[in-house]
Amino acid sequence: MLILVTALVGACGGGNEGTSPTTSPAATGVAPSPTATEAIGPSPTPTLPAGFSCANTSGGASHAPDWGPGGPAVVAVRVGKHPGYDRFVLQFDGTIPSYSITRQGTSFTLSPQGRTVTLKGNNGVRVALKPENWTSYMGPRRLLPLLPYLREARLVENFEGTMQWGLGIHGPPCLRVSTLQSPPRLVVDVTAGT
């Protein structure tokens, strides 16, 4: 009898004043509100996806026969979200030039102005290209995707054959860098390490 009374009181919400029974989001059709961690971004990935490294990298060609006097031009810049990482892509009109990708803080110096900007996120990545046809780029200079890892991308230098992009990253940046052809692209995938 005591067990039956306890079960009935518990089912009616008695015994814990000020609390209500929990209902699954599926039952109400309302999604739960994000926790503080989800609102800021994901926790660092405990194990990195395949091919990622928490180190700087470089590559590309320093000279190719199809380059004009200014080198290849960047014709498109894109960002995207993928399971476990975010992607930053630079597309070229020819051979991919020499590049270096360096992890750093969120402060970048705009060149040649010399003004300092701080990107969204708590870490940064610099993507530098040289030589590059700097006079031909007409695309966006700032992207604010606010993705889980890639929070912001900003053109910080496009002057005298050098193009540099600053990436604002949430978490310690770990990278997977690759190049693709048809059309030529430099792909920088970013996730957070531990």
Backbone as CSV, one residue per row, in Angstrom:
resi,resn,N_x,N_y,N_z,CA_x,CA_y,CA_z,C_x,C_y,C_z
1,MET,0.815,-1.191,0.000,0.000,0.000,0.000,0.857,1.253,0.000
2,LEU,1.919,1.266,0.830,2.819,2.409,0.906,3.498,2.643,-0.434
3,ILE,3.873,1.582,-1.148,4.515,1.709,-2.441,3.558,2.338,-3.445
4,LEU,2.291,1.934,-3.433,1.287,2.482,-4.341,1.052,3.966,-4.084
5,VAL,0.982,4.393,-2.828,0.776,5.809,-2.483,1.980,6.624,-2.926
6,THR,3.194,6.148,-2.706,4.412,6.845,-3.109,4.446,7.012,-4.619
7,ALA,4.081,5.987,-5.361,4.074,6.056,-6.818,3.058,7.076,-7.306
8,LEU,1.866,7.121,-6.678,0.847,8.078,-7.082,1.258,9.508,-6.770
9,VAL,1.860,9.751,-5.612,2.319,11.094,-5.241,3.411,11.537,-6.185
10,GLY,4.343,10.657,-6.501,5.438,10.998,-7.435,4.910,11.299,-8.823
11,ALA,3.896,10.582,-9.301,3.343,10.798,-10.631,2.591,12.115,-10.718
12,CYS,2.059,12.595,-9.607,1.323,13.854,-9.606,2.216,15.058,-9.383
13,GLY,3.497,14.835,-9.231,4.426,15.952,-9.064,4.624,16.341,-7.629
14,GLY,4.099,15.620,-6.690,4.280,15.962,-5.292,5.645,15.549,-4.791
15,GLY,6.031,16.069,-3.676,7.275,15.670,-3.044,8.431,16.589,-3.362
16,ASN,8.474,17.220,-4.533,9.549,18.146,-4.897,8.918,19.463,-5.298
17,GLU,8.722,20.349,-4.360,8.082,21.621,-4.630,8.935,22.440,-5.596
18,GLY,8.302,23.105,-6.544,9.013,23.993,-7.455,9.607,23.287,-8.659
19,THR,9.448,21.992,-8.789,9.960,21.293,-9.965,8.796,20.731,-10.739
20,SER,8.994,20.557,-12.021,7.953,19.955,-12.840,8.515,18.717,-13.490
21,PRO,7.665,17.769,-13.838,8.190,16.572,-14.474,8.843,16.924,-15.804
22,THR,9.906,16.204,-16.140,10.603,16.468,-17.396,9.874,15.800,-18.542
23,THR,9.822,16.493,-19.655,9.180,15.978,-20.854,10.195,16.023,-21.969
24,SER,10.299,14.979,-22.750,11.283,14.962,-23.830,10.908,15.981,-24.895
25,PRO,11.903,16.581,-25.593,11.602,17.527,-26.660,10.724,16.920,-27.747
26,ALA,10.879,15.602,-27.997,10.082,14.946,-29.028,8.603,14.954,-28.650
27,ALA,8.304,14.839,-27.350,6.919,14.797,-26.908,6.243,16.156,-27.052
28,THR,6.987,17.243,-26.888,6.391,18.574,-26.950,6.554,19.222,-28.318
29,GLY,7.477,18.714,-29.135,7.745,19.323,-30.432,8.605,20.570,-30.325
30,VAL,9.155,20.860,-29.139,9.996,22.035,-28.918,11.422,21.566,-28.676
31,ALA,12.357,22.154,-29.399,13.760,21.793,-29.206,14.260,22.410,-27.917
32,PRO,15.142,21.703,-27.187,15.678,22.269,-25.957,16.564,23.471,-26.285
33,SER,16.635,24.419,-25.354,17.510,25.568,-25.579,18.951,25.121,-25.397
34,PRO,19.894,25.746,-26.137,21.279,25.314,-26.054,21.876,25.661,-24.702
35,THR,22.827,24.846,-24.275,23.550,25.149,-23.053,24.554,26.242,-23.365
36,ALA,25.205,26.767,-22.337,26.193,27.837,-22.543,27.307,27.354,-23.451
37,THR,27.733,26.112,-23.325,28.804,25.585,-24.172,28.364,25.510,-25.622
38,GLU,27.139,25.047,-25.874,26.658,24.937,-27.246,26.502,26.305,-27.891
39,ALA,26.120,27.314,-27.112,25.921,28.644,-27.671,27.236,29.245,-28.145
40,ILE,28.326,28.944,-27.460,29.638,29.482,-27.830,30.254,28.648,-28.938
41,GLY,30.125,27.362,-28.868,30.718,26.471,-29.849,30.969,25.123,-29.210
42,PRO,31.429,24.180,-29.993,31.626,22.830,-29.466,32.854,22.752,-28.576
43,SER,32.865,21.727,-27.749,34.067,21.454,-26.964,35.137,20.925,-27.899
44,PRO,36.407,21.061,-27.513,37.457,20.529,-28.376,37.253,19.049,-28.680
45,THR,37.591,18.661,-29.899,37.459,17.281,-30.331,38.477,16.419,-29.591
46,PRO,38.051,15.347,-28.879,39.010,14.529,-28.141,39.993,13.812,-29.066
47,THR,39.530,13.309,-30.192,40.412,12.707,-31.175,40.180,13.418,-32.494
48,LEU,41.266,13.724,-33.172,41.157,14.490,-34.411,40.651,13.612,-35.545
49,PRO,39.866,14.197,-36.458,39.490,13.456,-37.660,40.743,13.101,-38.474
50,ALA,40.628,12.142,-39.341,41.765,11.665,-40.137,42.418,12.794,-40.920
51,GLY,43.744,12.831,-40.903,44.514,13.786,-41.690,44.759,15.126,-41.029
52,PHE,44.215,15.374,-39.836,44.401,16.653,-39.160,45.681,16.654,-38.337
53,SER,46.315,17.827,-38.253,47.521,18.006,-37.462,47.451,19.367,-36.782
54,CYS,47.914,19.440,-35.557,47.921,20.708,-34.818,49.276,21.379,-35.026
55,ALA,49.592,21.684,-36.294,50.890,22.264,-36.651,50.727,23.164,-37.869
56,ASN,51.713,24.028,-38.083,51.740,24.886,-39.266,52.095,24.051,-40.489
57,THR,51.784,24.578,-41.675,52.089,23.846,-42.904,52.344,24.827,-44.042
58,SER,52.961,24.334,-45.108,53.206,25.161,-46.295,53.276,24.256,-47.515
59,GLY,53.237,24.875,-48.701,53.309,24.107,-49.936,53.021,24.998,-51.118
60,GLY,52.551,24.396,-52.209,52.242,25.141,-53.418,53.454,25.307,-54.311
61,ALA,53.238,25.950,-55.446,54.301,26.159,-56.427,54.851,27.573,-56.295
62,SER,56.164,27.708,-56.373,56.752,29.040,-56.297,56.786,29.709,-57.667
63,HIS,56.678,28.920,-58.743,56.649,29.499,-60.086,56.078,28.452,-61.043
64,ALA,55.278,28.907,-61.976,54.733,28.015,-62.995,54.708,28.749,-64.322
65,PRO,54.833,28.035,-65.441,54.913,28.683,-66.740,53.672,29.476,-67.136
66,ASP,52.484,29.147,-66.596,51.271,29.846,-67.007,51.019,31.141,-66.232
67,TRP,51.916,31.501,-65.307,51.715,32.717,-64.537,52.076,33.929,-65.364
68,GLY,51.218,34.916,-65.295,51.538,36.207,-65.893,52.468,36.951,-64.955
69,PRO,52.611,38.242,-65.150,53.513,39.006,-64.302,53.106,39.033,-62.827
70,GLY,51.811,38.890,-62.531,51.373,38.957,-61.136,51.115,37.615,-60.496
71,GLY,51.240,36.535,-61.241,50.927,35.231,-60.672,49.452,34.913,-60.791
72,PRO,49.012,33.776,-60.237,47.606,33.382,-60.330,46.734,34.305,-59.483
73,ALA,45.460,34.354,-59.836,44.514,35.201,-59.111,43.520,34.351,-58.334
74,VAL,43.128,34.852,-57.166,42.043,34.239,-56.403,40.739,34.726,-57.027
75,VAL,39.892,33.771,-57.428,38.633,34.131,-58.088,37.401,33.863,-57.216
76,ALA,37.570,33.115,-56.125,36.441,32.851,-55.224,36.966,32.444,-53.851
77,VAL,36.206,32.807,-52.829,36.503,32.430,-51.448,35.215,31.874,-50.866
78,ARG,35.305,30.694,-50.237,34.112,30.060,-49.681,34.411,29.466,-48.307
79,VAL,33.374,29.302,-47.519,33.465,28.607,-46.240,32.329,27.595,-46.172
80,GLY,32.498,26.580,-45.348,31.441,25.578,-45.200,31.610,24.776,-43.927
81,LYS,30.525,24.179,-43.489,30.502,23.352,-42.283,30.394,21.894,-42.683
82,HIS,31.194,21.055,-42.037,31.181,19.613,-42.259,31.153,18.914,-40.901
83,PRO,30.745,17.661,-40.835,30.735,16.963,-39.544,32.145,16.892,-38.949
84,GLY,32.361,17.559,-37.826,33.636,17.515,-37.116,34.651,18.566,-37.523
85,TYR,34.377,19.371,-38.544,35.316,20.418,-38.955,34.610,21.443,-39.831
86,ASP,35.276,22.587,-40.006,34.799,23.633,-40.906,35.832,23.823,-42.004
87,ARG,35.416,24.417,-43.123,36.280,24.498,-44.314,36.372,25.924,-44.832
88,PHE,37.608,26.326,-45.203,37.898,27.602,-45.860,38.556,27.263,-47.194
89,VAL,38.022,27.813,-48.295,38.504,27.456,-49.638,38.851,28.719,-50.417
90,LEU,40.033,28.700,-51.041,40.441,29.731,-51.989,40.517,29.077,-53.365
91,GLN,39.826,29.648,-54.339,39.830,29.106,-55.702,40.648,30.036,-56.591
92,PHE,41.463,29.447,-57.480,42.385,30.200,-58.330,42.026,30.056,-59.806
93,ASP,42.553,30.983,-60.605,42.359,30.916,-62.057,43.487,30.135,-62.729
94,GLY,44.394,29.592,-61.966,45.519,28.825,-62.511,46.208,28.070,-61.388
95,THR,47.478,27.801,-61.577,48.268,27.035,-60.612,48.190,27.640,-59.211
96,ILE,48.114,26.798,-58.204,48.068,27.265,-56.811,49.445,27.779,-56.429
97,PRO,49.542,29.031,-55.972,50.857,29.600,-55.643,51.402,29.040,-54.335
98,SER,52.587,29.478,-53.987,53.199,29.114,-52.713,52.304,29.612,-51.581
99,TYR,52.111,28.766,-50.575,51.276,29.149,-49.439,51.923,28.715,-48.134
100,SER,51.622,29.456,-47.092,51.999,29.052,-45.738,50.798,29.288,-44.842
101,ILE,50.561,28.344,-43.950,49.411,28.404,-43.059,49.942,28.283,-41.639
102,THR,49.731,29.356,-40.869,50.359,29.493,-39.561,49.308,29.727,-38.484
103,ARG,49.407,28.967,-37.407,48.518,29.166,-36.257,49.056,30.327,-35.418
104,GLN,48.146,31.149,-34.892,48.554,32.315,-34.097,47.390,32.769,-33.228
105,GLY,47.511,33.966,-32.655,46.427,34.554,-31.876,45.394,35.187,-32.793
106,THR,44.423,35.875,-32.223,43.326,36.449,-33.004,43.612,37.855,-33.526
107,SER,44.744,38.456,-33.162,45.081,39.798,-33.647,45.873,39.711,-34.938
108,PHE,45.436,40.485,-35.945,46.095,40.537,-37.242,46.339,41.993,-37.605
109,THR,47.438,42.256,-38.309,47.733,43.603,-38.778,47.291,43.724,-40.223
110,LEU,46.442,44.725,-40.504,46.019,44.982,-41.873,47.177,45.625,-42.620
111,SER,47.545,45.049,-43.748,48.664,45.577,-44.526,48.131,46.135,-45.840
112,PRO,48.578,47.288,-46.268,49.692,48.087,-45.755,49.285,49.157,-44.746
113,GLN,48.016,49.215,-44.298,47.573,50.275,-43.395,48.281,50.259,-42.043
114,GLY,48.586,49.058,-41.525,49.230,48.947,-40.225,48.260,48.919,-39.050
115,ARG,46.966,48.961,-39.316,45.957,48.907,-38.254,45.758,47.465,-37.799
116,THR,45.588,47.265,-36.486,45.387,45.924,-35.926,43.898,45.641,-35.767
117,VAL,43.496,44.419,-36.147,42.118,43.968,-35.959,42.134,42.666,-35.172
118,THR,41.094,42.446,-34.403,40.948,41.204,-33.644,39.754,40.459,-34.200
119,LEU,39.998,39.214,-34.605,38.937,38.402,-35.203,38.160,37.650,-34.138
120,LYS,36.948,37.239,-34.486,36.113,36.462,-33.575,36.763,35.099,-33.336
121,GLY,36.559,34.561,-32.152,37.172,33.297,-31.777,38.201,33.534,-30.690
122,ASN,38.891,32.474,-30.283,39.934,32.623,-29.273,41.306,32.190,-29.778
123,ASN,41.415,31.859,-31.052,42.688,31.547,-31.708,42.576,31.992,-33.158
124,GLY,43.708,32.016,-33.834,43.704,32.434,-35.224,44.585,31.572,-36.094
125,VAL,44.371,31.693,-37.404,45.192,31.021,-38.417,45.430,32.040,-39.531
126,ARG,46.678,32.155,-39.969,47.023,33.034,-41.087,47.274,32.171,-42.325
127,VAL,46.582,32.514,-43.423,46.766,31.832,-44.707,47.423,32.849,-45.637
128,ALA,48.700,32.628,-45.979,49.464,33.571,-46.803,49.775,32.947,-48.156
129,LEU,49.594,33.733,-49.234,49.847,33.293,-50.612,50.828,34.246,-51.272
130,LYS,51.779,33.676,-52.045,52.715,34.520,-52.777,53.369,33.695,-53.868
131,PRO,53.555,34.177,-55.093,52.996,35.425,-55.609,51.533,35.237,-55.979
132,GLU,50.830,36.334,-56.004,49.398,36.317,-56.278,49.059,37.600,-57.020
133,ASN,48.150,37.498,-57.981,47.738,38.652,-58.771,46.800,39.511,-57.926
134,TRP,47.365,40.345,-57.098,46.616,41.067,-56.073,45.672,42.121,-56.631
135,THR,45.881,42.584,-57.847,45.018,43.633,-58.393,43.693,43.096,-58.926
136,SER,43.557,41.784,-59.096,42.364,41.237,-59.744,41.283,40.775,-58.771
137,TYR,41.560,40.658,-57.475,40.574,40.113,-56.540,39.446,41.113,-56.297
138,MET,38.200,40.686,-56.547,37.025,41.538,-56.372,35.994,40.920,-55.432
139,GLY,36.337,39.838,-54.761,35.383,39.142,-53.900,35.258,39.758,-52.524
140,PRO,34.578,39.068,-51.612,34.376,39.590,-50.253,35.694,39.705,-49.498
141,ARG,35.776,40.678,-48.626,36.970,40.894,-47.809,36.773,40.393,-46.375
142,ARG,35.536,40.090,-46.032,35.257,39.603,-44.683,34.057,38.669,-44.740
143,LEU,34.193,37.511,-44.101,33.106,36.543,-43.982,32.888,36.270,-42.495
144,LEU,31.643,36.280,-42.072,31.303,35.996,-40.676,30.383,34.782,-40.608
145,PRO,30.919,33.582,-40.887,30.039,32.412,-40.903,29.605,31.956,-39.515
146,LEU,30.384,32.304,-38.470,30.095,31.884,-37.096,29.804,30.391,-37.011
147,LEU,30.627,29.611,-37.704,30.516,28.153,-37.682,31.079,27.619,-36.370
148,PRO,30.930,26.337,-36.079,31.435,25.811,-34.806,32.919,26.091,-34.559
149,TYR,33.768,25.973,-35.574,35.203,26.211,-35.403,35.649,27.483,-36.117
150,LEU,35.222,27.682,-37.351,35.591,28.861,-38.133,34.574,29.973,-37.869
151,ARG,34.989,30.953,-37.073,34.081,32.019,-36.678,34.094,33.192,-37.650
152,GLU,35.287,33.494,-38.226,35.427,34.660,-39.100,36.592,34.427,-40.052
153,ALA,36.494,34.973,-41.255,37.599,34.997,-42.225,37.708,36.429,-42.732
154,ARG,38.928,36.960,-42.725,39.102,38.358,-43.129,40.360,38.501,-43.970
155,LEU,40.239,39.228,-45.074,41.386,39.548,-45.917,42.204,40.607,-45.185
156,VAL,43.415,40.252,-44.741,44.231,41.186,-43.968,45.352,41.802,-44.797
157,GLU,45.671,41.189,-45.953,46.647,41.788,-46.865,46.347,41.363,-48.290
158,ASN,46.381,42.322,-49.200,46.270,42.066,-50.624,47.054,43.180,-51.308
159,PHE,48.380,43.023,-51.311,49.254,44.119,-51.693,50.552,43.575,-52.279
160,GLU,50.933,44.113,-53.429,52.210,43.816,-54.081,52.528,42.317,-54.146
161,GLY,51.586,41.564,-54.689,51.824,40.152,-54.946,51.622,39.221,-53.771
162,THR,51.135,39.731,-52.649,50.903,38.892,-51.471,49.456,39.033,-51.035
163,MET,48.824,37.892,-50.768,47.477,37.886,-50.197,47.538,37.096,-48.905
164,GLN,46.953,37.662,-47.828,46.881,36.970,-46.555,45.463,37.071,-46.008
165,TRP,44.963,35.926,-45.547,43.663,35.846,-44.895,43.877,35.480,-43.437
166,GLY,43.159,36.146,-42.554,43.136,35.770,-41.143,41.868,34.987,-40.873
167,LEU,42.005,33.892,-40.151,40.847,33.081,-39.770,40.702,33.142,-38.253
168,GLY,39.532,33.517,-37.766,39.235,33.472,-36.341,38.645,32.113,-36.014
169,ILE,39.273,31.421,-35.072,38.943,30.024,-34.785,38.487,29.878,-33.334
170,HIS,37.465,29.051,-33.114,37.051,28.694,-31.757,37.782,27.413,-31.362
171,GLY,38.610,27.500,-30.334,39.365,26.348,-29.859,40.773,26.337,-30.423
172,PRO,41.636,25.457,-29.909,42.998,25.344,-30.425,42.956,24.779,-31.851
173,PRO,43.428,25.529,-32.863,43.242,25.097,-34.248,44.122,23.923,-34.658
174,CYS,43.491,22.915,-35.213,44.177,21.807,-35.859,43.700,21.798,-37.308
175,LEU,44.611,21.525,-38.233,44.359,21.773,-39.652,44.563,20.531,-40.507
176,ARG,43.831,20.502,-41.602,44.073,19.543,-42.677,44.053,20.374,-43.955
177,VAL,45.204,20.462,-44.609,45.353,21.310,-45.792,45.513,20.423,-47.007
178,SER,44.769,20.752,-48.065,44.862,19.979,-49.301,44.667,20.910,-50.488
179,THR,45.032,20.423,-51.657,44.794,21.161,-52.893,43.957,20.290,-53.816
180,LEU,43.100,20.940,-54.584,42.232,20.252,-55.529,42.381,20.910,-56.890
181,GLN,42.099,20.168,-57.948,42.174,20.701,-59.310,40.790,20.692,-59.944
182,SER,40.656,21.387,-61.057,39.412,21.449,-61.844,38.227,21.966,-61.053
183,PRO,38.201,23.170,-60.590,39.209,24.224,-60.690,40.242,24.126,-59.571
184,PRO,41.398,24.808,-59.733,42.426,24.768,-58.686,41.945,25.442,-57.397
185,ARG,42.087,24.718,-56.278,41.642,25.225,-54.980,42.610,24.844,-53.884
186,LEU,42.789,25.757,-52.933,43.490,25.487,-51.681,42.413,25.329,-50.620
187,VAL,42.415,24.177,-49.935,41.381,23.852,-48.966,42.011,23.772,-47.581
188,VAL,41.494,24.560,-46.653,41.970,24.546,-45.264,40.810,24.100,-44.390
189,ASP,40.899,22.874,-43.891,39.901,22.356,-42.962,40.408,22.610,-41.551
190,VAL,39.525,23.043,-40.671,39.931,23.368,-39.300,38.981,22.739,-38.304
191,THR,39.577,22.196,-37.232,38.837,21.670,-36.111,39.579,22.112,-34.861
192,ALA,39.106,21.722,-33.689,39.763,22.107,-32.442,40.416,20.888,-31.811
193,GLY,41.668,21.056,-31.394,42.392,19.994,-30.712,42.148,20.086,-29.209
194,THR,42.777,19.206,-28.495,42.627,19.209,-27.037,43.697,20.030,-26.384
